[in-house]
């Protein structure tokens, strides 16, 4: 078919469509484009702007896709479409979004398009381009993560994505990123010899650092008329532990006849924790009635001081602290370097979920390697 014949058919077809739609009283404006000009079929898309002619107000829009067949004797039957498919308003927009991104689904399999906030559109476009080039910058992912965070319940309802549960890996990756930053903050606070209030700020938001035995932070801190606790945590056995925070640069030990013993500062902190327990326990029944928490047989952790790796007489100091703790009842003294090691162990468990071992080590056998199947522990 020559270009002149194609042009003639196009003009004929569009004239017929215009005439037909003009006869419809509520079509205010129509737009057409030829999707396929023969040779066996012609395919046309039309957008109709519909509304009352009296006011000229466009009430809604309709997209119509039509197919016309070639006649056996020659020419095309533009009077009678053999196939017709309409959609309207929001359906058109959904289709437009889908068509805008369908080229990104280049690999075989099923793909879905999710609507996100307009403020993240540029970020998502950048993510798609970065994924195609296998170069995804952390800053580019921020908007996409923010969009996902707005629909947590929907993400939980997603079906299994294959042999490997990628939802679990992504969740562990986000948790690892957050907890790595929190661990960095804790390290900085310890190094800066900060006051108790700064440790409280970090640990209240990141009580996972205290270990996997805790399941909940109790926000209430005032339990008597005079005492305010630094932190109160519920353990997995449904009992509660007080956490008393002291300075990381507190003096831990003193020498007595050549033997390290805990300092007066440590003893004062332990006595303070013991005082909290003795003040709260007699109020047990009243606290159950008022707050629904049974603070029975409270225990306490005292976070204080720091023993650095390589400190002079490090082993002797650790043995002294262990000996001291063995004689305490329901109270334990924990140093901030011990807290760091606990937090690092938790974080390492999260890293194993993502297939990354350690801060800078690549996961062994990247290609085809099995993803660990143990659950995220904390």
C-alpha positions, -999 to +999 in steps of 0.1 A: +000+000+000+014+034-010+017+063+013-010+081-007-034+052-002-026+051+035-032+088+039-065+084+020-077+056+043-067+076+073-086+106+062-116+084+054-115+066+087-111+097+108-139+115+089-163+086+096-153+085+133-158+123+136-191+122+119-203+093+141-192+110+173-206+144+163-239+128+160-237+118+196-251+147+216-228+145+246-194+142+229-178+177+231-144+169+218-128+138+202-092+130+195-080+100+174-048+083+164-042+054+141-023+026+159-020+002+130-027+012+093-033-023+077-026-044+058-052-068+073-065-046+101-067-010+110-065-002+147-076+032+161-076+048+195-101+076+203-104+099+234-139+113+238-145+143+261-181+139+273-205+164+288-236+185+283-234+207+252-254+234+269-226+242+294-196+228+275-184+213+308-164+181+304-178+156+329-157+126+320-135+111+294-137+078+275-110+059+257-121+036+229-099+012+210-114-001+177-103-026+151-115-026+114-110-055+091-099-056+054-127-065+030-123-096+009-131-077-023-108-048-014-107-018+009-116-016+046-150-018+064-146+014+084-184+015+091-184-016+113-156-022+138-150-059+145-136-052+180-142-024+204-128-018+239-137+012+260-125+025+294-132+057+313-117+083+336-097+066+364-093+035+342-076+056+315-052+070+341-044+036+354-037+024+319-016+055+311+006+048+342+009+011+332+019+020+296+045+045+309+064+019+329+057-013+310+090-011+291+108-016+324+094-051+326+119-065+302+124-098+319+100-128+316+074-132+344+047-113+361+051-076+369+029-052+389+026-014+389+019+003+423+007+039+426+028+060+449+029+096+460+036+122+433+065+136+454+084+103+449+078+100+411+112+115+401+129+093+427+112+061+414+121+070+378+157+073+390+155+040+408+143+023+376+171+037+356+196+028+382+183-008+384+187-011+347+223+000+349+229-021+381+241+011+399+217+020+426+228+049+449+216+048+485+201+083+482+181+072+452+163+044+472+152+068+499+120+079+482+110+044+472+115+032+507+094+061+520+066+051+495+067+015+507+066+026+544+032+042+538+017+008+530+031-017+556-001-038+559-003-042+521+034-054+520+026-080+546-002-094+524+020-099+494+023-135+483+056-154+484+078-140+458+095-172+449+119-198+463+136-171+482+114-148+504+128-115+492+104-096+515+123-110+544+157-101+529+146-065+522+131-062+557+164-074+572+183-050+550+163-020+562+166-032+598+204-036+593+207-001+579+188+015+607+206-005+634+240+002+619+233+039+622+221+034+658+252+015+667+273+042+652+255+067+674+261+046+705+298+043+697+300+081+694+282+087+726+304+063+745+336+079+731+323+114+739+320+105+776+284+117+775+260+122+804+233+097+812+206+116+794+223+111+760+226+073+766+189+073+775+180+090+742+199+064+722+188+033+741+151+043+744+149+042+706+171+012+703+164-011+733+172-041+710+208-033+719+202-048+753+196-083+738+170-106+725+154-115+758+135-082+759+102-078+740+089-044+750+099-010+764+075+003+790+072+041+783+061+050+818+091+060+840+074+072+872+063+044+895+065+060+929+062+096+942+099+101+943+116+077+919+120+080+881+135+051+863+158+055+833+142+025+815+119-004+822+119-034+798+096-064+797+114-097+791+102-127+772+090-145+804+067-115+810+087-101+840+104-067+841+139-054+844+150-019+854+179-004+834+199+022+853+222+043+831+254+058+843+284+075+826+306+055+802+337+071+817+328+063+853+356+048+873+350+010+876+378-003+897+403+005+924+433-015+935+431-031+970+463-050+981+471-055+944+437-068+935+411-050+914+378-044+932+348-024+920+348+013+928+326+033+951+309+047+921+298+013+910+286+004+945+265+036+946+249+028+913+241-008+925+226+006+957+205+030+937+191+001+916+184-019+948+166+011+963+143+013+932+134-023+936+127-020+973+105+011+968+085-004+939+079-039+951+056-030+981+034-012+957+029-042+935-009-047+940-017-010+936+004-008+904-014-039+889-048-022+896-037+012+882-015+002+852-021-035+846+016-043+851+027-068+876+062-057+887+069-089+906+105-098+915+120-069+896+155-073+883+179-045+874+208-039+850+233-011+857+251+002+827+283+019+837+319+025+827+340+009+799+367-017+797+386-012+765+401-041+745+438-040+753+434-021+786+461-026+811+451-057+832+420-061+811+415-097+820+419-091+857+393-063+855+368-085+837+373-113+863+368-088+891+335-076+876+323-112+870+332-121+906+313-090+918+282-098+897+282-134+910+275-121+945+247-097+935+210-107+938+187-096+910+211-069+899+238-071+872+265-046+863+271-043+825+298-021+810+293-002+778+318-022+759+298-053+768+267-035+755+284-027+722+293-064+718+257-074+725+244-049+699+270-060+673+260-096+677+223-087+672+233-066+641+254-095+627+223-117+630+204-092+609+232-090+584+231-127+579+195-123+567+206-101+539+234-123+527+261-099+540+286-111+565+303-083+585+306-047+576+328-050+546+328-087+537+308-100+507+285-129+512+304-161+502+293-175+469+272-146+457+258-164+427+234-192+436+242-190+473+215-200+497+199-173+519+199-183+556+166-196+567+167-187+604+142-161+615+152-126+625+159-131+662+152-097+676 
